[in-house]
Amino acid sequence: MTELTSMRNIGKELERKLKIIGVNAAEDLKKLGSKETLFRLKQRFPEVCLVHLYTLEGAITDTNFNELSEETKKDLKSFSDEWK
């Protein structure tokens, strides 16, 4: 099992939150995907936002969150807007 903090964009605080919702390793995050993971995080931590979704997607795709494609950002923003 690969440590979450070994993934791009994942720091100690996000790792802590992910573990609380049962995402304990990089493989868990990849299996769930960024959207499902955000959905679960939002249930436990209502303050999570679009930046968290970008961070999760970047971790999964090994991309800095601020370097995601405009198309990907648009898709993720549309998903995030559903939970406001």
C-alpha angles and dihedrals in degrees: 000000000000120000115249092228090059087069121090113264096012115119132176096273095051089044089055092052093046092052091051089059092046100263099129104159142025089258091058091053093048091049094050096041128218098282097051090044091052090048090054093044091050091055091056100029110032092185094069112114147181092293089061089053091051089048093052093047090048091051091052094047095037091241130132104255092237091054098059114126118265089243092054092046091050092051093047093046090052090052093046092049089061089066100050 
